[in-house]
Amino acid sequence: MRLRALRKQKNISQLKLAMDLNMSQNSISRYETGEREADYRTLILLADYFDVSIDYLLERTDNPKVQR
């Protein structure tokens, strides 16, 4: 998942992201390392937070734009 790259691009710490999304920092860390996979609700939260598509998060496309 591109979570780490998006987070670093926005200069956001794991703790800040976790607090903004009402999650634990440990969960963010596990998503970034691939130790844990995000569920649908979490994928939507992350995609909305970074304003990217879920496909972009999951590396199914290189186009970050959301098509609405």
Sequence and secondary structure as in RCSB ss.txt:
>XXXX:A:sequence
MRLRALRKQKNISQLKLAMDLNMSQNSISRYETGEREADYRTLILLADYFDVSIDYLLERTDNPKVQR
>XXXX:A:secstr
  HHHHHHHTT  HHHHHHHTT  HHHHHHHHHTSS   HHHHHHHHHHHT  HHHHTTS S      
